[in-house]
Amino acid sequence: MIHNAAQFVFKAPDSISRARRVLIKPSAHFDAGYPVTTSRDIIARIIKGIRWISDADIILLDGTPDGTPVQPIYQSLGYDFPRVLTLDVKDSTWVEVDNPLPKPFIIPTFWVPNIILSSDYLISVAPLHVIKGQGHMTISNLMSLLPVVKYGGNKEGWKNLHALGLDKVLADLYFTLPFDMGIVEARQKFVSDDDPTHGTAEEVGKIFIGKPFEVDLEVTETLGIKADYMENIKLGRQEVEI
C-alpha cells in the first residue's frame, strides 16, 4: 500500500493488539539523519499507532557495520521515545537459526539475536536507498541484525557476506527471518556509490507499507528500481510453494 508521506498515519494491524513484544528494526547503523537513516518522525508515528491498540513492549534493535556501539547513534538520531527499549545487536545473545529453504542459495544457517525469536511482531523500517544501482529496502535492512564478529564487519559492512554475493545472502535471510511488516520511508530516494552515507537525494513523497516482499516489490515496480535479491526471493518462494 502506498501513502502520501506528509499525511501518513500508522494504523497497527489487529495482530499487534495480541502481541506482548513488538520489535522495530530501523536503519540506524550510521550517524547521519534521514535519508541515510530511518527518520525519528516515522518511528514516532509507528510507536503512536502501536500504543493506540496495544501496551506491548516495544524494542528498537540495530547494529553498526564495524561493531562500534549503536547507542550513541540512537541518541544523535533522537530515538528517545518513552517506554521504548533501544538495544544493540552486538550486546545480544545470539542463536543459530536454520534457513528453512530445502536448497539454500548460499547460507544454510544464520546467527541472529535471540530477542528476535522471542518477539511476537517484527517490523522493518528502512529509508529508500539505491547503492551502486541496486535498491536497498526492508529486506536488505535486515543485514545489520547479523553480528559483525561472525560475518567480518568493517566500515564498509559485512564483508564476508558481501563476498558470497549479496543478492543470494539477502534471499536466504528473507526466508530465515520472517518479518511481519515492512515499511519503506520513501519521502526521498537516496542514491550513492561506494559510500552509503554520501550521495544525492531525490524527492518521492511516499511511504510504502505491507509485508516485506510485497513492499520491496511494489517499490521496485513503481519507481523502476533494480534489486537483484528480489529475483532470488521469487525463485525461493516458488520452491517453498512446491
MARBA-3410 file (N, C-alpha, C, O; in Angstrom, 1 decimal):
242
0.8,-1.2,0.0,0.0,0.0,0.0,0.9,1.2,0.0,1.9,1.3,0.7 ~ 0.5,2.2,-0.8,1.3,3.5,-0.9,0.6,4.6,-0.2,-0.6,4.8,-0.5 ~ 1.3,5.4,0.6,0.7,6.5,1.3,1.4,7.8,0.9,2.6,7.8,0.6 ~ 0.7,8.9,1.0,1.4,10.2,0.9,2.2,10.4,2.2,1.6,10.3,3.3 ~ 3.5,10.7,2.1,4.3,10.8,3.2,3.9,11.8,4.2,3.9,11.6,5.4
3.5,13.0,3.8,3.1,14.0,4.7,1.9,13.7,5.5,1.7,14.2,6.6 ~ 1.0,12.9,5.0,-0.3,12.5,5.6,-0.2,11.1,6.3,-1.3,10.7,6.7 ~ 0.9,10.5,6.3,1.0,9.1,6.8,0.6,9.0,8.2,1.2,9.6,9.1 ~ -0.3,8.1,8.5,-0.7,7.7,9.8,-0.6,6.2,9.9,-1.2,5.4,9.1 ~ 0.2,5.7,10.9,0.4,4.2,11.0,-0.8,3.6,11.7,-1.0,3.9,12.9
-1.5,2.8,11.1,-2.6,2.0,11.6,-2.2,0.6,11.9,-2.0,-0.2,11.0 ~ -1.9,0.3,13.2,-1.4,-1.0,13.5,-2.4,-2.1,13.2,-3.6,-1.9,13.5 ~ -2.0,-3.2,12.7,-2.9,-4.3,12.4,-3.4,-4.9,13.7,-2.7,-4.8,14.8 ~ -4.5,-5.6,13.6,-5.1,-6.2,14.8,-4.2,-7.2,15.5,-4.3,-7.3,16.7 ~ -3.3,-7.9,14.8,-2.4,-8.8,15.4,-1.5,-8.2,16.4,-1.0,-8.9,17.3
-1.2,-6.9,16.3,-0.3,-6.3,17.2,-1.0,-6.1,18.6,-0.4,-6.1,19.6 ~ -2.4,-6.1,18.6,-3.1,-6.0,19.8,-2.9,-7.2,20.7,-3.2,-7.1,21.9 ~ -2.6,-8.3,20.1,-2.4,-9.6,20.8,-0.9,-9.8,21.2,-0.6,-10.8,21.8 ~ 0.0,-8.9,20.7,1.4,-9.1,20.9,1.9,-8.6,22.3,1.4,-7.6,22.8 ~ 2.8,-9.3,22.9,3.4,-8.9,24.1,4.7,-8.1,23.9,5.1,-7.3,24.7
5.3,-8.4,22.7,6.6,-7.7,22.4,6.7,-7.4,20.9,6.5,-8.3,20.1 ~ 6.8,-6.1,20.6,6.9,-5.7,19.2,8.4,-5.2,18.9,8.8,-4.3,19.6 ~ 9.0,-5.8,17.9,10.4,-5.4,17.6,10.4,-4.6,16.3,9.9,-5.0,15.3 ~ 11.0,-3.4,16.4,11.1,-2.5,15.2,12.6,-2.5,14.8,13.5,-2.2,15.7 ~ 12.9,-2.8,13.6,14.3,-2.7,13.1,14.4,-1.5,12.2,14.0,-1.5,11.0
14.9,-0.4,12.7,15.2,0.8,11.9,16.5,0.6,11.1,17.2,-0.4,11.3 ~ 16.8,1.5,10.2,18.1,1.6,9.6,18.8,2.7,10.4,18.7,3.9,10.0 ~ 19.6,2.3,11.4,20.2,3.3,12.3,21.6,3.0,12.5,22.1,3.3,13.6 ~ 22.3,2.4,11.6,23.7,2.0,11.8,24.7,3.0,11.4,25.9,2.7,11.3 ~ 24.3,4.2,11.0,25.2,5.3,10.6,24.8,6.6,11.4,23.6,6.8,11.6
25.8,7.4,11.7,25.5,8.6,12.5,25.2,9.7,11.5,26.0,10.7,11.3 ~ 24.1,9.6,10.8,23.6,10.6,9.9,22.1,10.5,9.8,21.5,9.4,9.9 ~ 21.5,11.7,9.6,20.0,11.7,9.6,19.4,11.2,8.3,20.1,10.7,7.4 ~ 18.1,11.3,8.2,17.4,10.9,7.0,17.8,11.8,5.9,18.0,13.0,6.1 ~ 18.0,11.2,4.6,17.6,9.9,4.2,18.6,8.8,4.3,18.4,7.7,3.8
19.7,9.0,5.0,20.7,8.0,5.2,20.2,6.9,6.2,20.4,5.7,6.0 ~ 19.5,7.4,7.2,18.9,6.5,8.2,17.4,6.7,8.3,16.8,7.7,7.7 ~ 16.7,5.9,9.0,15.3,6.0,9.3,15.0,7.2,10.2,15.7,7.4,11.2 ~ 14.1,8.0,9.8,13.8,9.3,10.5,13.2,9.0,11.8,12.4,8.0,12.0 ~ 13.4,9.9,12.8,12.7,9.9,14.1,11.2,10.0,13.9,10.4,9.4,14.6
10.8,10.8,12.9,9.4,11.1,12.7,8.6,9.8,12.4,7.5,9.6,13.0 ~ 9.1,9.0,11.5,8.3,7.8,11.1,8.3,6.8,12.2,7.3,6.1,12.4 ~ 9.4,6.7,13.0,9.4,5.8,14.1,8.4,6.2,15.2,7.7,5.4,15.7 ~ 8.3,7.6,15.4,7.3,8.1,16.3,5.9,7.8,15.9,5.1,7.5,16.7 ~ 5.7,7.9,14.6,4.3,7.6,14.1,4.0,6.1,14.3,2.8,5.8,14.6
5.0,5.2,14.1,4.7,3.8,14.2,4.4,3.5,15.7,3.5,2.7,16.0 ~ 5.2,4.1,16.6,5.0,3.8,18.0,3.7,4.3,18.5,3.0,3.7,19.2 ~ 3.3,5.5,18.0,2.0,6.0,18.3,0.8,5.1,17.9,-0.1,4.9,18.6 ~ 1.0,4.6,16.7,0.0,3.6,16.2,-0.1,2.3,17.0,-1.2,1.8,17.2 ~ 1.1,1.8,17.4,1.1,0.6,18.2,0.4,0.9,19.6,-0.4,0.1,20.0
0.8,2.0,20.2,0.2,2.4,21.5,-1.3,2.6,21.5,-2.0,2.5,22.5 ~ -1.8,2.9,20.3,-3.3,3.2,20.2,-4.0,1.9,20.5,-5.2,1.9,21.0 ~ -3.4,0.7,20.1,-4.2,-0.5,20.3,-3.5,-1.5,21.2,-4.1,-2.6,21.5 ~ -2.3,-1.2,21.7,-1.5,-2.2,22.5,-0.6,-1.6,23.5,-0.1,-0.4,23.3 ~ -0.4,-2.3,24.6,0.5,-1.8,25.6,1.8,-2.8,25.6,2.4,-3.0,26.6
2.0,-3.4,24.4,3.1,-4.3,24.3,4.5,-3.6,24.5,4.6,-2.4,24.3 ~ 5.4,-4.4,24.9,6.8,-3.9,25.0,7.2,-3.6,23.5,7.0,-4.4,22.6 ~ 7.9,-2.4,23.4,8.4,-2.0,22.0,9.9,-1.9,22.1,10.5,-1.3,23.0 ~ 10.6,-2.6,21.2,12.0,-2.6,21.2,12.6,-2.1,19.8,12.0,-2.5,18.8 ~ 13.6,-1.3,19.9,14.3,-0.9,18.7,15.6,-1.7,18.7,16.3,-1.7,19.7
16.0,-2.3,17.6,17.2,-3.1,17.5,18.0,-2.9,16.2,17.4,-2.9,15.1 ~ 19.3,-2.5,16.4,20.1,-2.4,15.2,21.6,-2.6,15.6,21.9,-2.7,16.8 ~ 22.5,-2.6,14.7,23.9,-2.8,14.9,24.7,-2.0,13.9,24.1,-1.6,12.9 ~ 26.0,-1.8,14.2,26.8,-1.0,13.3,27.7,-1.9,12.4,28.0,-3.0,12.8 ~ 28.1,-1.4,11.2,28.9,-2.3,10.4,30.3,-2.7,11.0,30.8,-3.7,10.7
30.9,-1.8,11.8,32.2,-2.1,12.3,32.2,-2.5,13.8,33.2,-2.6,14.4 ~ 31.0,-2.8,14.3,30.9,-3.3,15.7,31.0,-2.2,16.8,31.0,-2.6,18.0 ~ 31.0,-1.0,16.4,31.0,0.1,17.5,29.6,0.2,18.0,28.6,-0.2,17.4 ~ 29.5,0.7,19.3,28.2,0.8,19.9,27.1,1.6,19.1,27.5,2.6,18.5 ~ 25.9,1.1,19.1,24.9,1.8,18.3,24.1,2.9,19.2,23.4,3.7,18.7
24.3,2.8,20.5,23.5,3.7,21.4,23.8,5.1,21.1,22.9,5.9,21.1 ~ 25.1,5.5,20.9,25.3,7.0,20.6,24.6,7.4,19.3,24.2,8.6,19.2 ~ 24.5,6.5,18.4,23.8,6.8,17.1,22.3,7.0,17.4,21.7,7.9,16.9 ~ 21.7,6.1,18.2,20.3,6.3,18.6,20.1,7.7,19.2,19.1,8.4,18.9 ~ 21.0,8.1,20.1,20.9,9.4,20.7,21.0,10.5,19.7,20.2,11.5,19.8
21.9,10.4,18.8,22.1,11.5,17.8,20.9,11.6,16.9,20.6,12.7,16.3 ~ 20.2,10.5,16.6,19.1,10.5,15.7,17.8,10.8,16.5,16.7,10.9,15.8 ~ 17.9,11.0,17.8,16.7,11.4,18.5,15.8,10.3,18.9,14.6,10.5,19.2 ~ 16.3,9.1,18.9,15.5,7.9,19.3,15.4,7.8,20.8,15.9,6.9,21.5 ~ 14.6,8.8,21.4,14.5,8.9,22.8,13.0,8.7,23.3,12.5,9.5,24.0
12.4,7.7,22.8,11.0,7.5,23.0,10.7,6.9,24.4,11.4,6.0,24.8 ~ 9.6,7.4,25.0,9.3,6.9,26.4,8.8,5.5,26.2,8.0,5.1,25.3 ~ 9.2,4.6,27.2,8.7,3.2,27.3,9.1,2.4,26.0,8.4,1.5,25.7 ~ 10.2,2.8,25.4,10.7,2.0,24.3,12.2,1.6,24.6,13.0,2.5,25.0 ~ 12.5,0.4,24.5,13.8,-0.1,24.8,14.7,-0.1,23.5,14.3,-0.7,22.5
15.9,0.5,23.6,16.8,0.5,22.5,17.9,-0.5,22.7,18.6,-0.3,23.7 ~ 18.1,-1.4,21.8,19.1,-2.5,22.0,20.1,-2.5,20.9,19.9,-2.0,19.8 ~ 21.3,-3.0,21.2,22.4,-3.1,20.3,22.6,-4.6,19.9,22.7,-5.5,20.8 ~ 22.7,-4.9,18.6,22.9,-6.3,18.2,24.2,-6.9,18.8,24.2,-8.0,19.2 ~ 25.2,-6.1,19.0,26.5,-6.7,19.5,26.4,-7.1,20.9,27.2,-7.9,21.4
25.4,-6.6,21.7,25.2,-6.9,23.1,24.2,-8.1,23.2,23.9,-8.4,24.4 ~ 23.7,-8.6,22.1,22.6,-9.6,22.2,23.2,-11.0,22.5,24.4,-11.3,22.3 ~ 22.3,-11.9,22.9,22.6,-13.3,22.9,22.2,-13.8,21.5,21.1,-13.7,21.1 ~ 23.2,-14.5,20.9,23.0,-15.0,19.5,22.6,-16.4,19.5,23.1,-17.2,20.3 ~ 21.7,-16.8,18.6,21.4,-18.2,18.4,21.5,-18.5,16.9,21.3,-17.6,16.0
21.8,-19.7,16.6,21.9,-20.1,15.2,20.6,-20.7,14.7,20.0,-21.6,15.3 ~ 20.1,-20.1,13.6,18.8,-20.4,13.1,18.9,-21.0,11.7,19.7,-20.5,10.9 ~ 18.2,-22.1,11.5,18.2,-22.8,10.2,17.5,-22.0,9.1,16.4,-21.5,9.4 ~ 18.0,-22.0,8.0,17.4,-21.5,6.8,16.3,-22.6,6.4,16.7,-23.7,6.1 ~ 15.0,-22.2,6.3,14.0,-23.2,6.0,13.9,-23.7,4.6,13.2,-24.6,4.2
14.7,-23.0,3.7,14.7,-23.4,2.3,15.2,-24.8,2.1,16.3,-25.1,2.7 ~ 14.6,-25.7,1.4,15.1,-27.0,1.1,16.5,-27.0,0.5,17.4,-27.8,0.8 ~ 16.7,-26.0,-0.4,18.0,-25.7,-1.0,18.4,-24.3,-0.9,18.1,-23.5,-1.7 ~ 19.1,-23.9,0.2,19.5,-22.5,0.4,20.4,-22.0,-0.7,21.1,-22.8,-1.4 ~ 20.3,-20.7,-1.0,21.1,-20.1,-2.1,22.6,-20.2,-1.7,23.4,-20.5,-2.6
22.9,-19.8,-0.5,24.3,-19.8,-0.1,24.6,-20.1,1.4,25.7,-20.6,1.7 ~ 23.6,-19.7,2.2,23.9,-19.8,3.7,22.8,-20.7,4.3,21.6,-20.3,4.3 ~ 23.1,-21.9,4.9,22.1,-22.8,5.5,21.7,-22.3,6.9,20.6,-22.7,7.3 ~ 22.5,-21.6,7.6,22.1,-21.1,8.9,22.6,-19.7,9.1,23.6,-19.3,8.6 ~ 21.9,-18.9,10.0,22.4,-17.6,10.3,22.4,-17.5,11.9,21.6,-18.1,12.6
23.4,-16.7,12.3,23.5,-16.3,13.7,22.7,-15.0,13.9,23.0,-14.0,13.2 ~ 21.7,-15.0,14.8,20.8,-13.8,14.9,20.6,-13.5,16.4,20.7,-14.5,17.2 ~ 20.2,-12.3,16.8,19.9,-12.0,18.2,18.7,-12.8,18.7,17.6,-12.9,18.0 ~ 18.8,-13.4,19.8,17.7,-14.2,20.4,16.4,-13.4,20.6,15.3,-13.9,20.6 ~ 16.5,-12.0,20.8,15.4,-11.2,21.1,14.4,-11.2,19.9,13.2,-11.0,20.0
14.9,-11.5,18.7,14.1,-11.6,17.5,13.1,-12.7,17.6,11.9,-12.6,17.3 ~ 13.6,-13.9,18.1,12.8,-15.1,18.2,11.8,-15.0,19.3,10.8,-15.7,19.3 ~ 12.1,-14.1,20.3,11.1,-14.0,21.4,10.2,-12.8,21.3,9.4,-12.5,22.2 ~ 10.2,-12.2,20.1,9.3,-11.1,19.8,8.1,-11.6,19.0,8.2,-12.6,18.2 ~ 6.9,-11.0,19.3,5.7,-11.5,18.6,5.3,-10.9,17.3,4.6,-11.4,16.5
5.9,-9.7,17.1,5.6,-9.0,15.8,6.9,-8.2,15.4,7.5,-7.5,16.2 ~ 7.3,-8.4,14.2,8.6,-7.8,13.7,8.3,-6.8,12.5,7.6,-7.2,11.5 ~ 8.9,-5.6,12.7,8.7,-4.6,11.6,10.0,-4.1,11.2,10.9,-3.7,12.0 ~ 10.3,-4.1,9.9,11.5,-3.5,9.3,11.1,-2.1,8.7,10.3,-2.1,7.8 ~ 11.8,-1.1,9.1,11.5,0.3,8.6,12.8,0.8,8.0,13.8,1.1,8.7
12.8,1.1,6.7,14.0,1.4,6.0,13.8,2.7,5.1,12.7,2.8,4.5 ~ 14.8,3.5,5.0,14.8,4.6,4.0,15.0,3.9,2.6,15.5,2.8,2.6 ~ 14.6,4.6,1.6,14.8,4.1,0.2,16.2,4.5,-0.3,16.5,5.6,-0.5 ~ 17.1,3.5,-0.5,18.4,3.7,-0.9,18.6,3.0,-2.3,18.1,1.9,-2.5 ~ 19.4,3.6,-3.1,19.9,2.9,-4.3,21.4,3.1,-4.3,22.0,4.2,-4.5
22.1,1.9,-4.0,23.6,1.9,-3.9,24.2,1.1,-5.0,23.9,0.0,-5.2 ~ 25.0,1.8,-5.8,25.7,1.1,-6.9,24.6,0.5,-7.9,24.8,-0.5,-8.4 ~ 23.5,1.2,-8.0,22.5,0.8,-8.9,21.5,-0.2,-8.4,20.6,-0.6,-9.1 ~ 21.7,-0.6,-7.2,20.8,-1.6,-6.6,20.0,-1.0,-5.4,20.5,-0.3,-4.6 ~ 18.7,-1.4,-5.5,17.8,-0.9,-4.4,18.0,-1.6,-3.1,18.3,-2.8,-3.1
17.9,-0.8,-2.0,18.1,-1.4,-0.7,16.8,-0.9,0.1,16.6,0.3,0.3 ~ 16.0,-1.9,0.6,14.7,-1.6,1.2,14.6,-2.4,2.5,15.5,-2.5,3.2 ~ 13.4,-2.9,2.7,13.1,-3.5,4.0,13.8,-4.8,4.2,14.2,-5.1,5.3 ~ 14.0,-5.6,3.2,14.7,-6.9,3.3,16.2,-6.7,3.5,16.8,-7.3,4.3 ~ 16.8,-5.8,2.7,18.3,-5.6,2.9,18.5,-4.9,4.2,19.7,-4.9,4.7
17.5,-4.2,4.8,17.7,-3.6,6.1,17.9,-4.6,7.2,18.4,-4.3,8.3 ~ 17.6,-5.9,6.9,17.8,-6.9,7.9,19.3,-7.3,8.1,19.6,-7.9,9.1 ~ 20.1,-6.9,7.2,21.6,-7.3,7.3,22.2,-6.9,8.6,23.0,-7.6,9.1 ~ 21.9,-5.7,9.1,22.6,-5.2,10.3,22.0,-5.8,11.5,22.4,-5.4,12.6 ~ 21.1,-6.8,11.4,20.8,-7.6,12.6,21.8,-8.7,12.8,21.8,-9.4,13.9
22.7,-9.0,11.9,23.7,-10.0,12.0,24.9,-9.5,12.7,25.4,-8.5,12.4 ~ 25.4,-10.3,13.6,26.6,-9.9,14.4,27.9,-9.8,13.6,28.2,-10.7,12.9 ~ 28.5,-8.6,13.6,29.7,-8.4,12.7,30.8,-9.3,13.1,31.7,-9.6,12.3 ~ 30.9,-9.8,14.4,32.0,-10.6,14.8,31.9,-12.0,14.1,32.9,-12.7,13.9 ~ 30.7,-12.4,13.6,30.5,-13.6,13.0,30.7,-13.5,11.4,31.0,-14.5,10.8
30.5,-12.3,10.9,30.5,-12.1,9.5,31.4,-11.0,8.9,31.2,-10.5,7.9 ~ 32.5,-10.8,9.7,33.6,-9.9,9.2,33.2,-8.5,8.9,33.4,-7.9,7.9 ~ 32.6,-7.9,9.9,32.2,-6.5,9.8,33.3,-5.5,9.7,34.4,-5.8,10.3 ~ 33.2,-4.4,9.0,34.1,-3.4,8.9,33.4,-2.1,8.5,32.2,-2.1,8.5 ~ 34.1,-1.0,8.2,33.4,0.3,7.9,32.5,0.2,6.7,31.6,0.9,6.6
32.9,-0.7,5.8,32.1,-0.9,4.6,30.9,-1.8,4.8,29.9,-1.7,4.0 ~ 30.9,-2.6,5.8,29.8,-3.5,6.0,30.2,-5.0,6.3,31.4,-5.2,6.8 ~ 29.3,-5.9,6.1,29.6,-7.3,6.5,30.3,-8.0,5.3,29.7,-8.6,4.4 ~ 31.6,-7.8,5.3,32.4,-8.1,4.1,32.4,-9.6,3.7,32.4,-9.9,2.5 ~ 32.3,-10.5,4.7,32.2,-11.9,4.4,31.0,-12.3,3.6,31.0,-13.1,2.7
29.9,-11.6,4.0,28.6,-11.9,3.3,28.6,-11.2,1.9,28.0,-11.8,1.0 ~ 29.1,-10.1,1.8,29.2,-9.4,0.5,30.0,-10.3,-0.4,29.7,-10.3,-1.6 ~ 31.1,-10.9,0.1,31.9,-11.7,-0.8,31.2,-12.9,-1.4,31.5,-13.4,-2.4 ~ 30.2,-13.4,-0.6,29.4,-14.6,-1.1,28.3,-14.2,-2.1,27.8,-15.1,-2.8 ~ 28.0,-12.9,-2.3,27.0,-12.5,-3.2,25.8,-12.0,-2.4,25.0,-12.8,-1.9
25.6,-10.7,-2.3,24.6,-10.1,-1.5,23.2,-10.5,-2.0,22.3,-10.6,-1.1 ~ 23.0,-10.6,-3.3,21.7,-11.0,-3.7,21.2,-12.4,-3.2,20.1,-12.6,-2.9 ~ 22.2,-13.3,-3.1,21.8,-14.6,-2.5,21.7,-14.6,-1.0,20.8,-15.2,-0.4 ~ 22.6,-13.8,-0.3,22.6,-13.7,1.1,21.2,-13.1,1.6,20.6,-13.6,2.5 ~ 20.8,-12.1,0.9,19.6,-11.4,1.3,18.4,-12.3,1.1,17.4,-12.3,1.8
18.4,-13.1,0.0,17.3,-14.0,-0.2,17.2,-15.1,0.9,16.2,-15.4,1.4 ~ 18.4,-15.6,1.3,18.4,-16.6,2.4,17.9,-15.9,3.7,17.2,-16.6,4.5 ~ 18.4,-14.7,3.9,18.0,-14.0,5.1,16.5,-13.8,5.2,15.9,-13.8,6.3 ~ 15.9,-13.4,4.1,14.5,-13.2,4.0,13.7,-14.4,4.5,12.7,-14.3,5.2 ~ 14.1,-15.6,4.1,13.4,-16.8,4.5,13.7,-17.2,5.9,12.8,-17.8,6.5
14.8,-16.9,6.4,15.2,-17.3,7.7,14.6,-16.3,8.8,14.3,-16.8,9.9 ~ 14.5,-15.1,8.5,13.9,-14.1,9.4,12.6,-13.6,8.8,12.5,-12.6,8.2 ~ 11.5,-14.3,9.1,10.2,-13.9,8.5,9.6,-12.7,9.3,8.7,-12.9,10.2 ~ 10.0,-11.5,8.8,9.4,-10.3,9.4,7.9,-10.2,9.0,7.5,-10.5,7.9 ~ 7.1,-9.6,9.9,5.7,-9.5,9.6,5.3,-8.3,8.7,4.4,-8.3,8.0
6.1,-7.2,8.9,5.8,-6.0,8.1,7.0,-5.3,7.7,8.0,-5.3,8.4 ~ 6.9,-4.6,6.5,8.0,-3.8,6.0,7.4,-2.4,5.7,6.3,-2.3,5.2 ~ 8.2,-1.4,6.0,7.8,0.0,5.7,9.0,0.7,5.1,10.1,0.7,5.6 ~ 8.8,1.2,3.9,9.9,1.9,3.2,9.5,3.4,3.2,8.5,3.9,2.7 ~ 10.4,4.1,3.9,10.3,5.6,4.0,10.8,6.2,2.8,12.0,6.6,2.7
10.0,6.4,1.8,10.4,7.0,0.5,10.0,8.4,0.3,9.5,8.8,-0.7 ~ 10.1,9.2,1.4,9.9,10.6,1.2,11.0,11.1,0.2,10.7,12.0,-0.6 ~ 12.1,10.5,0.3,13.2,10.8,-0.7,13.8,9.5,-1.1,13.8,8.5,-0.4 ~ 14.4,9.5,-2.3,15.3,8.3,-2.7,16.7,8.8,-2.6,17.1,9.8,-3.2 ~ 17.5,8.0,-1.9,18.9,8.4,-1.7,19.8,7.5,-2.6,19.7,6.3,-2.5
20.5,8.2,-3.4,21.4,7.5,-4.4,22.8,7.7,-4.1,23.3,8.8,-3.9 ~ 23.6,6.6,-4.0,25.0,6.7,-3.7,25.8,5.7,-4.4,25.3,4.7,-5.0 ~ 27.1,5.8,-4.4,28.0,4.9,-5.0,28.7,4.0,-3.9,28.0,3.1,-3.3 ~ 29.9,4.1,-3.6,30.6,3.3,-2.6,30.3,3.6,-1.2,30.2,2.8,-0.4 ~ 30.1,4.9,-0.9,29.9,5.4,0.5,28.4,5.5,0.7,27.8,6.4,0.1
27.8,4.7,1.6,26.4,4.7,1.8,25.9,5.9,2.6,24.7,6.1,2.8 ~ 26.9,6.7,3.1,26.5,7.9,3.8,26.5,9.2,3.0,26.2,10.3,3.5 ~ 27.0,9.1,1.8,27.2,10.3,0.9,26.6,10.0,-0.4,26.9,9.0,-1.1 ~ 25.7,10.9,-0.9,25.0,10.7,-2.1,24.1,11.9,-2.4,24.3,13.0,-1.9 ~ 23.1,11.6,-3.3,22.2,12.7,-3.7,20.8,12.2,-3.3,20.5,11.0,-3.4
19.9,13.1,-2.9,18.5,12.8,-2.6,17.5,13.3,-3.6,17.7,14.5,-4.0 ~ 16.6,12.5,-4.0,15.6,12.9,-4.9,14.2,12.8,-4.2,13.9,11.8,-3.5 ~ 13.4,13.8,-4.4,12.0,13.8,-3.8,11.1,12.7,-4.4,11.0,12.6,-5.6 ~ 10.5,12.0,-3.5,9.5,11.0,-3.9,8.1,11.2,-3.2,7.1,11.2,-3.8 ~ 8.2,11.5,-1.9,7.0,11.8,-1.2,6.0,10.7,-0.8,4.8,10.9,-0.7
6.6,9.5,-0.7,5.7,8.3,-0.5,6.2,7.5,0.7,7.3,7.5,1.1 ~ 5.2,6.7,1.3,5.5,5.7,2.3,4.9,4.4,1.7,3.7,4.4,1.4 ~ 5.7,3.4,1.6,5.2,2.0,1.2,5.1,1.1,2.4,6.0,1.1,3.3 ~ 4.0,0.4,2.6,3.8,-0.4,3.8,3.1,-1.7,3.4,2.2,-1.7,2.6 ~ 3.5,-2.8,4.0,2.9,-4.1,3.8,3.8,-5.2,4.2,4.7,-4.9,5.0
3.7,-6.4,3.7,4.6,-7.5,4.0,6.0,-7.2,3.3,5.9,-6.7,2.2 ~ 7.1,-7.5,3.9,8.4,-7.1,3.3,8.6,-7.4,1.8,9.0,-6.6,1.1 ~ 8.3,-8.6,1.4,8.4,-9.0,0.0,7.5,-8.1,-0.9,8.0,-7.6,-1.9 ~ 6.3,-8.0,-0.5,5.3,-7.2,-1.3,5.7,-5.8,-1.4,5.6,-5.1,-2.4 ~ 6.2,-5.2,-0.3,6.6,-3.8,-0.2,7.8,-3.6,-1.1,7.8,-2.6,-1.9
8.8,-4.4,-0.9,10.0,-4.2,-1.8,9.7,-4.3,-3.2,10.2,-3.6,-4.1 ~ 8.8,-5.3,-3.6,8.4,-5.5,-5.0,7.7,-4.3,-5.5,7.9,-3.8,-6.6 ~ 6.8,-3.7,-4.7,6.0,-2.6,-5.1,6.9,-1.4,-5.3,6.7,-0.6,-6.3 ~ 7.9,-1.2,-4.5,8.8,-0.1,-4.7,9.6,-0.2,-6.0,9.7,0.7,-6.8 ~ 10.1,-1.4,-6.2,10.9,-1.6,-7.5,10.0,-1.4,-8.7,10.5,-0.8,-9.7
8.8,-1.9,-8.7,7.9,-1.8,-9.9,7.4,-0.4,-10.0,7.3,0.1,-11.2 ~ 7.1,0.3,-9.0,6.5,1.6,-9.0,7.6,2.7,-9.4,7.3,3.6,-10.2 ~ 8.8,2.5,-8.9,9.8,3.5,-9.1,10.9,3.1,-10.1,11.8,3.8,-10.4 ~ 10.7,1.9,-10.7,11.7,1.4,-11.6,13.1,1.2,-11.1,14.1,1.6,-11.7 ~ 13.2,0.6,-9.9,14.4,0.4,-9.2,14.8,-1.1,-9.3,14.0,-2.0,-9.2
16.1,-1.4,-9.6,16.6,-2.7,-9.7,17.0,-3.3,-8.3,17.6,-2.5,-7.6 ~ 16.6,-4.5,-8.0,17.1,-5.2,-6.8,17.2,-6.6,-7.1,16.2,-7.4,-7.1 ~ 18.4,-7.1,-7.3,18.7,-8.5,-7.7,18.2,-9.5,-6.7,17.8,-10.6,-7.0 ~ 18.3,-9.1,-5.4,17.8,-10.1,-4.4,16.4,-10.5,-4.5,16.0,-11.6,-4.1 ~ 15.6,-9.6,-5.1,14.1,-9.9,-5.3,13.9,-11.0,-6.3,13.0,-11.8,-6.1
14.8,-11.1,-7.3,14.7,-12.2,-8.2,14.9,-13.6,-7.6,14.3,-14.6,-7.8 ~ 15.9,-13.6,-6.7,16.2,-14.8,-5.9,15.1,-15.2,-5.0,14.8,-16.4,-4.8 ~ 14.5,-14.2,-4.4,13.4,-14.5,-3.4,12.2,-15.1,-4.2,11.5,-16.0,-3.7 ~ 12.0,-14.6,-5.4,10.9,-15.1,-6.2,11.1,-16.6,-6.5,10.2,-17.4,-6.4 ~ 12.4,-17.0,-6.8,12.7,-18.4,-7.0,12.5,-19.2,-5.8,12.0,-20.3,-5.8
12.9,-18.6,-4.6,12.8,-19.4,-3.4,11.3,-19.6,-3.0,11.0,-20.6,-2.4 ~ 10.5,-18.6,-3.3,9.1,-18.7,-2.9,8.4,-19.8,-3.8,7.5,-20.5,-3.3 ~ 8.8,-19.9,-5.0,8.3,-21.0,-5.9,8.7,-22.3,-5.3,7.9,-23.3,-5.3 ~ 10.0,-22.4,-4.8,10.4,-23.7,-4.3,9.7,-24.1,-3.0,9.3,-25.2,-2.9 ~ 9.4,-23.1,-2.2,8.7,-23.4,-0.9,7.2,-23.8,-1.2,6.7,-24.7,-0.6
6.6,-23.1,-2.2,5.2,-23.4,-2.6,5.1,-24.8,-3.2,4.1,-25.5,-3.0 ~ 6.2,-25.3,-3.9,6.2,-26.6,-4.5,6.3,-27.6,-3.3,6.3,-28.8,-3.6
END
